[in-house]
Structures are given as C-alpha cells and as structure tokens.
Amino acid sequence: MKIGMVCYPSYGGSGVVATELGYALGERGHEVHFISSARPFRLRRFHEKLFYHEVSDVSYPVFKYPPYTLLLANKIVEVANYVGLDLIHAHYAIPHSISAYLAKQMMTKQIPLVTTLHGTDVTLVGAFEEFHLLTCLALRVSDQVTAVSRALARETEATFGSFDQDIKVIPNFIDPKMYLPKEGLTAKCKEHFAPYGEKILVHISNFREVKRVVDVVRIFALVEKVVASRLLLVGDGPEMARVEREVLKLGLERKVQFLGKQENVQDILQMADIFLLPSEQESFGLVALEAMVCGVPVVASRVGGLPEVVQHGKTGYLADVGDIEGMSKAVLKLLTDHSLYQVFSEQAATWARETFPVERAVQSYESVYDSVVRNS
C-alpha cells in the first residue's frame, strides 16, 4: 500500500508517532510518503520504503503570510498523482485534514482520508470558536478518525458531537529496541551530570504553558532539600524565560541543567531516576511512555490520557494538577526506598513493553487502512 503521511516536522508527540509509524509500515512492505513543511525531526534513518516531499513556500506580495493550507493541499495532489497514493493519513485535524480534503476535491481518483487526533487539535485549536466549524468539517469528511487515547476520544465527542463512524482508539506506542541501554555511554553521562552520585530528575517538553515546567522546578526544589539531586530540563519554548527566572529565584542554577532540544531522548532517559510530567493537559503523554520503557518511574498529573499510560502505584504516581507538594512527596517516596524503586522500575519497563508495542499499533492502523480502502 502507498500511504501519504501528513504531519508536523517539529518536536512533539505527533511527529514522533507519525515517523515511527512510517518506519514500522516500511518494515512491513508499505511505501510511505511524508508530506510536510520540513523533514520530520525523527526521519533521519534511511529506509528504502520511506520518502519525504517538502511543501515549499511561495513569495507573492498579496500574501502577508504564505497560505500553507493551500500549498499543502497542492503538494498532496502532486504526490498522489505522481506515485499513486492509496490513502492519506493526516496527523492533526487542523490544518492537515482540511488540506487533505481540499486535495481530494482536486483529484480525479478519490482516495480515502484517515485523520489521527493527537490532542491540541481538539483541546486547543479546535476549541477556538474560529476553528470549531473547520474542525467539525475535518472530522466529518474523514473516512476514519482515530485518537491516541480513550480520554481524547471522549473529549472529541463531547466537544464536537458524534459522527457517522465511531472514533477508533489506537494508543501511541514504542519500539523497545530503540531504548536499549548503552551501558558505557549512560554511566559516563550520568557521572558528568551527577558527579557525586546525586539522583537525576528529568523533564522533556516543548515548554508551553500547558506543560507547567515551572511546577517541575518547584517540585525539584522540595525534593532536593531532602535528597541530593540534579534536574535535567530538555526542550525549549515560550515558557523558557519564566522557567529560568524560577531557577534563579530558588537558587538552583548549579543543580538545574538546560539541555535544549534533543533528538535522542532515550540516551537522556537512561540516566534518569524519575521523570516529571505535571502537565495541565496531556492527551496521551508519549514521553512518559518513553521514560517507563527505560525503567524510569513517572510522577505526573492525573489528567487526560495519562492515567491510561501511567499505572498509579505501580509504574509511577499521579496527582492533581498543581499539587506540587504531593508530587514531591511521591518522588521522595521512590527515591528514599530502594526496594520500592526497583519494583516500580521493573513494572514500568514491563508495562510499557507489553502494553504499547509498535507491532500492535501498526496492525491496528493497517486494519483501518484496509477498511477505508475497501469501502472507498
């Protein structure tokens, strides 16, 4: 099957899922054509079944901003006509599904459209009044809509109502082989960041307000008073300056390291003792799953899809949004009880490997593809 995979190229769960899904589909003999404004950041390894098609800007005085939705639609048609796509798989309703819908109107041969919802396209963009009708259209014209968690599927139906076909839940996934420890490298890096054997806490995000990265710093401040620790902050975004100010305000500049954007987060997670994710909203929390497959317990908010990913009291702990004291106590409970920590670490790795394997997700997507192609 020839699949047009439309996704954002930037850091974030949707781009990771789309890219890793593409690699897995390629291994199973499918031909995957990525269509995006730039090469997706995880699309680095060569594979003979994977291709990348760049959506180019146009320079025209009438346009204050390049009309990306239209340019993307045109590129989808160009790729579909040239390679003979069997279907389009759009990650995010706005703008990707709308662009795909426009593209379909320009095609002589109609091909089905699958839309995968990842979260902010429903919880943020789609919730704006200006985009509500467009999101409704994107969902209605898709031959199949999938969501990465049951929580997101419920929220979508609550926000936009029901549609002709049910939303199919296909959880995000991991390939455990990508997260095998590199013993020499891990030990060397851990010694660099924690030279006196301190515990390492890690947070990875795009530093948006919804991630509550300032809470991460405040949780760490309470933990560090009891257990010698270091905090590694991975990523960048609009909240960076505010986070830096909080670190300085609490006098933690010698104990908090900003690592910026990183592609190989598995190497960082292998060093971690605890992963912190106190977000205000998470439709799934892919990075929490990545931490657990590395044997790292997660302390996170009890929101969205996170309770479907993190088993409270088994693979980590969940607390209410903003409960900084509760999360810090959960971290300390793990860091001060070696036997308990080992149990959580082993359970986290086992749960992640057995519950969210890439093979199961790929088979689910293949089933969706077969169904929409057969019924188109």
Secondary structure, DSSP 8 states (H G I E B T S, - for coil): -EEEEE---SSSHHHHHHHHHHHHHHHTT-EEEEEESS--TTTTS--TTEEEEE------TT-SS--HHHHHHHHHHHHIIIII-SEEEEESIIIIIHHHHHHHHH-SS---EEEEE-SHIIIIITTSHHHHHHHHHHHHH-SEEEESSHHHHHHHHHHH---SS--EE----B-GGGG---HHHHHHHHHHH-TT--EEEEEES---GGG-HHHHHHHHHHHHTTS-EEEEEE---TTHHHHHHHHHHTT-TTTEEEEE--S-HHHHHTT-SEEEE--S--SS-HHHHHHHHTT--EEEES-TTHHHHS-BTTTEEEE-TT-HHHHHHHHHHHHT-HHHHHHHHHHHHHHHHHHSBHHHHHHHHHHHHHHHHHH-
